[in-house]
Amino acid sequence: MSTLRPHRQGDALKAAAENNDDARINVVDALRGIALLLILLVNVWYFSSGYEFHLVDDPAYGPLDRLVAGAMELLFAMKAYLLFSFLFGYSFTLQLDSAARRGTAFSRSFLRRLSGLFVLGAVHAVLLFHGDILTTYALLGLLLLTVRRITPRTALVAAATIVGVVAFLVALAAVGGTTLVPDEAAALTAGARSTDALRGGLGDVVLEHLRSMPSMIGALAVQGPLAFAAFLVGLAAGKHRMLAAVHTHDTLLRRCERVGYPVGLAGATVFAIGGGTANMTALMVSIVTAPFLAAAYAATLLRLFTRRPRIADFLAPAGRMALTNYLSQSLICVLVFTGVGLGLTGHTSPAQTLLIALTIFLAQAVASTWWMRRFRYGPTEWALRAWTHNRRPAMRR
């Protein structure tokens, strides 16, 4: 029989719940680390050139430059944020479980978390990167909270329906002759103006972000529903605890690879050759096929992590402080590319831009390992957690 007094027993149970909450699924954090890398490989082009936002190639690009940029678009565009969104939905189920173990009300704290996420995203969009995803996640999180009790099967059916409806609407737009770049000459002129603005000081960069905000909000008409569909898939996977015991789902993961790679790569090829997001038909094809390729990537990575746990161990710290790393990626890119720092916008080839992105992520992975050995949370994660629970959590291990 325990010799603890009743109030001490309560303290012990609370401490156990705190420790349990900090227990992480390593493969989830490692997969989130890879998702961070893929997000960077998509976003970095918006820092290196002002033409990217206007959906036209930089006229300074040669054939090899277009090949490298096209390969990145083929492999990662429309796929990276789906993987990140899937993990948001999966992590949502872990937060639900944590609240249940603690015996605390979930909705109020989650709403506080979403409000903090929205504020961070708004500041990020204005100061660092106009293509911010955090504000979108914060708004979609409200809808996810509303449907949190749906069954995994219903979640998957709803996700497939959302993707189908978005693809159908884009197909209708394509048949109707809608184009996102009606005047290529005007787009090239706008791209040159944006490049010059990004080479300017902080005021010029912020004004460029504000000027492009309406177009970015318009893009959410497609990206938002697809991100929510990925939320639902993550929710379904979380309800089945799929990533808690990856080795027991090897057959399913292999099936994802066998179907996902042929379908996904075929669609990605059509997407890249057809003009990417600038072409409505190519966009429609990608909407349908990108989830297959994202699922295949996730399946391959999960199987790799179970066979090579040291790779997961290296990537997991970056995933544990994903919010800090996501924001710091933008900050580093601002300092490297824009006139706030080195002013390299418009002066790096796609190969050089790719090398810079890989270097940034490698540095983040090493720094994250150092940080997480000493602290329980990343800096931004700590601040968001403090706001969410209205108290200051212990930072040092």
C-alpha positions in Angstrom: 0.0 0.0 0.0 1.3 3.5 -0.9 2.5 5.6 2.0 1.8 8.8 0.1 -0.8 11.1 1.6 -3.9 11.9 -0.6 -2.7 15.3 -1.7 0.7 13.9 -2.5 -0.8 11.1 -4.4 -2.6 13.7 -6.5 0.6 15.6 -7.1 2.3 12.3 -8.1 -0.5 11.5 -10.6 -0.3 15.0 -12.0 3.5 14.7 -12.4 3.1 11.3 -14.1 0.6 12.9 -16.5 3.1 15.7 -17.3 5.8 13.1 -18.0 3.5 11.0 -20.1 2.6 14.1 -22.1 6.2 14.7 -22.8 6.7 11.1 -24.1 7.0 11.4 -27.8 6.6 9.0 -30.7 10.0 9.2 -32.3 8.9 8.4 -35.9 6.2 11.1 -35.7 8.9 13.7 -34.8 11.3 12.4 -37.4 8.6 12.5 -40.1 7.8 16.0 -39.1 11.5 16.8 -39.4 11.5 15.6 -43.0 8.2 17.6 -43.6 10.1 20.7 -42.5 12.8 20.0 -45.0 10.3 19.5 -47.8 8.5 22.7 -46.8 11.8 24.6 -47.1 12.5 23.1 -50.5 9.2 24.5 -51.7 9.3 27.9 -49.9 12.9 28.8 -50.6 12.2 29.7 -54.2 10.0 32.6 -53.1 12.9 34.1 -51.4 15.5 33.5 -54.1 13.4 35.1 -56.9 10.5 37.5 -57.1 9.2 35.7 -60.3 8.1 32.6 -58.4 5.2 34.3 -56.8 3.9 35.5 -60.2 4.1 31.9 -61.6 6.7 32.6 -64.3 10.3 31.5 -64.7 13.1 33.9 -64.0 14.2 35.0 -67.5 17.8 34.6 -66.3 17.3 30.8 -66.0 19.1 28.6 -68.5 18.1 25.1 -69.5 19.9 23.5 -66.5 18.4 26.0 -64.1 14.9 25.1 -65.4 15.6 21.4 -65.1 16.6 21.8 -61.4 13.7 24.1 -60.6 11.3 21.7 -62.5 12.6 18.7 -60.6 11.9 20.4 -57.3 8.4 21.3 -58.4 7.8 17.8 -59.7 8.9 16.1 -56.5 7.7 18.5 -53.7 5.3 21.2 -54.9 1.7 20.3 -53.7 3.1 17.4 -51.7 5.1 19.0 -48.9 2.3 20.8 -47.2 0.0 17.7 -47.4 2.6 15.7 -45.3 2.8 18.6 -42.8 -1.0 18.8 -42.7 -1.3 15.1 -42.1 1.0 15.4 -39.1 -1.1 18.3 -37.8 -4.2 16.1 -37.8 -2.3 13.2 -36.2 -0.8 15.4 -33.5 -4.3 16.7 -32.8 -5.3 13.2 -31.6 -2.2 13.1 -29.3 -3.3 16.4 -27.7 -6.8 15.0 -27.2 -5.3 11.9 -25.5 -3.0 14.1 -23.3 -6.0 16.2 -22.2 -7.9 13.1 -21.3 -5.1 11.7 -19.2 -4.8 15.0 -17.3 -8.5 15.2 -16.9 -8.6 18.7 -18.2 -11.0 20.4 -20.6 -9.5 20.3 -24.1 -11.6 22.8 -26.2 -10.6 25.9 -24.2 -6.9 25.2 -24.2 -6.9 24.2 -27.9 -8.7 27.5 -28.8 -6.1 29.4 -26.9 -3.4 27.4 -28.8 -5.1 28.3 -32.2 -5.3 32.0 -31.3 -1.6 32.0 -30.5 -0.8 30.1 -33.7 -2.8 32.7 -35.7 -1.0 35.6 -34.2 2.4 34.0 -34.9 1.3 33.3 -38.4 0.1 36.8 -39.0 3.4 38.3 -37.8 5.3 35.7 -39.9 3.3 36.6 -43.0 4.0 40.3 -42.8 7.6 40.3 -41.6 9.1 37.2 -43.0 7.1 35.1 -45.5 3.9 36.0 -47.2 3.2 32.3 -48.0 2.6 31.5 -44.3 0.6 28.4 -43.4 0.1 28.9 -39.7 -2.8 31.3 -40.0 -4.5 28.8 -42.3 -3.9 26.0 -39.8 -5.3 28.1 -37.0 -8.5 28.7 -38.9 -8.9 25.1 -40.1 -8.2 24.0 -36.5 -11.5 25.4 -35.5 -13.2 23.1 -38.0 -11.1 20.2 -36.9 -12.1 20.8 -33.3 -15.8 20.7 -34.4 -15.5 17.3 -36.1 -13.1 15.7 -33.6 -15.6 12.9 -32.7 -16.1 11.5 -36.2 -15.1 8.0 -36.9 -11.9 7.2 -38.9 -13.9 5.9 -41.8 -16.1 9.0 -42.0 -12.9 11.1 -41.8 -11.4 9.3 -44.8 -14.6 9.5 -46.8 -14.8 13.2 -46.1 -11.2 13.8 -47.1 -11.7 12.0 -50.4 -14.8 14.0 -51.0 -13.1 17.3 -50.4 -10.3 16.4 -52.8 -12.8 15.3 -55.4 -14.9 18.5 -55.1 -11.8 20.8 -55.3 -10.5 18.9 -58.3 -13.9 19.1 -60.0 -14.1 22.8 -59.5 -10.6 23.4 -60.8 -11.4 21.2 -63.8 -14.5 23.3 -64.5 -12.3 26.4 -64.4 -9.9 24.8 -66.8 -12.6 23.9 -69.2 -14.0 27.5 -69.0 -10.6 28.8 -70.0 -9.6 30.3 -66.7 -5.9 31.1 -66.5 -3.8 32.3 -63.6 -1.3 34.1 -65.9 -3.4 35.9 -68.5 -0.6 38.1 -69.6 2.9 36.6 -69.3 4.7 39.9 -70.2 2.9 41.6 -67.3 3.8 38.7 -65.0 7.4 39.1 -66.0 7.3 42.8 -65.3 5.7 42.1 -61.9 8.3 39.5 -61.2 11.1 42.0 -61.8 9.4 44.5 -59.6 9.1 41.9 -56.8 12.7 40.9 -57.1 13.8 44.5 -56.7 11.5 44.9 -53.7 13.0 41.8 -52.0 16.5 43.2 -52.5 15.5 46.3 -50.6 15.4 47.0 -46.9 12.9 45.7 -44.3 10.3 48.3 -45.3 10.5 47.2 -49.0 10.2 43.6 -48.0 7.2 44.2 -45.7 5.4 46.3 -48.4 6.0 43.5 -50.9 4.5 41.0 -48.5 1.4 43.2 -48.0 1.0 43.9 -51.7 1.0 40.1 -52.5 -1.3 39.2 -49.5 -4.6 39.3 -51.5 -3.2 36.8 -54.1 -2.0 34.6 -51.3 -5.3 34.6 -49.6 -7.0 33.7 -52.9 -4.7 30.7 -53.3 -6.1 29.4 -50.0 -9.3 28.6 -51.9 -7.5 25.5 -53.2 -4.8 24.9 -50.5 -7.1 25.4 -47.5 -9.6 22.6 -48.3 -6.8 20.2 -49.3 -4.9 20.9 -46.1 -8.1 20.1 -44.2 -8.5 16.9 -46.1 -5.0 15.9 -45.0 -6.0 16.9 -41.4 -8.8 14.4 -41.6 -6.5 11.6 -42.9 -4.1 12.4 -40.0 -7.1 12.3 -37.6 -8.1 8.9 -38.8 -4.6 7.6 -38.5 -4.3 9.0 -35.0 -7.5 7.4 -33.9 -6.0 4.0 -35.0 -2.7 4.9 -33.3 -1.0 3.9 -36.6 2.3 5.6 -35.9 2.7 4.3 -32.4 3.5 0.8 -33.8 4.6 1.4 -37.4 6.0 -2.2 -37.8 2.5 -3.7 -37.5 1.3 -1.8 -40.5 4.1 -2.8 -43.0 1.6 -4.4 -45.4 -0.4 -1.1 -45.6 2.8 0.9 -46.0 4.0 -1.3 -48.9 0.7 -0.9 -50.6 0.9 2.9 -50.3 4.3 2.7 -52.0 3.1 0.4 -54.8 0.2 2.5 -55.6 1.4 5.9 -54.6 4.7 6.2 -56.5 3.3 5.2 -60.0 0.2 7.4 -59.7 1.9 10.2 -57.8 4.9 10.5 -60.0 2.8 10.3 -63.2 0.6 13.1 -62.0 3.6 15.1 -60.8 5.2 14.8 -64.2 2.1 16.1 -65.9 2.0 18.9 -63.3 5.6 20.0 -63.8 5.6 19.7 -67.6 2.2 21.3 -67.9 3.2 24.5 -66.2 2.6 23.8 -62.5 0.1 25.9 -60.6 0.0 28.4 -63.5 -2.0 25.9 -65.6 -5.4 24.9 -64.3 -5.4 21.5 -66.0 -2.0 20.6 -64.5 -3.2 21.9 -61.1 -6.2 19.6 -61.3 -4.1 16.6 -62.1 -1.8 17.4 -59.1 -4.8 17.9 -56.7 -5.9 14.3 -57.5 -2.4 12.6 -57.6 -0.3 14.6 -55.0 -1.9 12.8 -52.0 -0.8 9.5 -53.5 2.8 10.6 -53.8 2.7 12.3 -50.3 1.4 9.0 -48.8 4.2 7.0 -50.6 6.8 9.4 -49.3 5.4 8.9 -45.7 5.3 5.1 -46.1 8.9 4.9 -47.3 10.2 7.2 -44.6 8.3 5.3 -41.8 9.7 2.0 -43.0 13.2 3.5 -43.2 12.9 4.9 -39.6 11.9 1.4 -38.3 14.9 -0.2 -40.0 17.3 2.6 -39.3 16.3 4.1 -36.0 19.5 6.3 -35.9 18.1 8.3 -38.8 14.9 8.9 -36.9 17.0 9.8 -33.9 18.9 12.4 -35.9 15.7 14.0 -37.4 13.4 13.8 -34.4 14.8 16.8 -32.5 14.1 19.1 -35.5 10.6 17.7 -35.6 10.1 18.3 -31.9 10.7 22.0 -32.3 9.0 22.2 -35.7 7.3 25.6 -35.1 10.6 27.2 -34.1 12.4 25.7 -37.1 9.6 26.7 -39.5 9.8 30.3 -38.4 13.6 30.4 -38.2 13.7 29.0 -41.8 11.9 32.1 -43.0 14.1 34.4 -40.8 17.3 32.8 -42.2 16.1 33.1 -45.7 15.2 36.7 -45.2 18.8 37.3 -43.9 20.4 35.3 -46.7 18.3 36.4 -49.7 16.7 39.8 -49.1 18.2 43.2 -48.8 17.8 42.9 -45.0 20.8 40.7 -45.1 23.1 39.5 -47.9 20.7 40.5 -50.7 21.1 37.4 -52.8 17.6 37.5 -54.3 17.9 37.1 -58.0 21.6 36.3 -57.8 21.6 32.5 -57.1 21.0 29.7 -59.6 18.4 27.0 -58.7 21.3 24.7 -57.9 22.8 27.2 -55.5 19.4 27.9 -54.0 18.9 24.2 -53.4 22.3 23.9 -51.7 21.5 26.9 -49.5 18.2 25.2 -48.4 19.9 21.9 -47.6 22.6 23.7 -45.6 19.9 25.6 -43.6 18.1 22.4 -42.7 21.3 20.5 -41.8 22.3 23.4 -39.5 18.8 23.3 -38.0 18.9 19.5 -37.4 22.3 19.8 -35.6 21.2 22.9 -33.6 17.9 21.1 -32.7 19.8 18.1 -31.3 21.9 20.4 -29.2 18.9 22.3 -27.9 16.6 19.3 -27.1 19.4 17.7 -25.1 19.2 20.6 -22.7 15.6 21.8 -22.9 12.2 20.3 -23.0 10.7 22.5 -25.7 11.8 24.7 -28.6 11.6 28.5 -27.8 8.5 29.1 -29.8 6.9 25.9 -28.6 7.5 26.9 -25.0 5.9 30.3 -25.6 2.9 28.8 -27.3 2.5 26.2 -24.6 2.7 28.8 -21.9 -0.1 30.8 -23.7 -2.2 27.6 -24.3 -2.2 26.5 -20.6 -1.9 30.0 -19.1 1.2 29.0 -17.1 4.9 28.8 -17.5 6.0 25.2 -18.1 9.5 24.1 -17.0 12.0 24.7 -19.8 15.1 22.9 -18.7 15.4 19.2 -18.5 
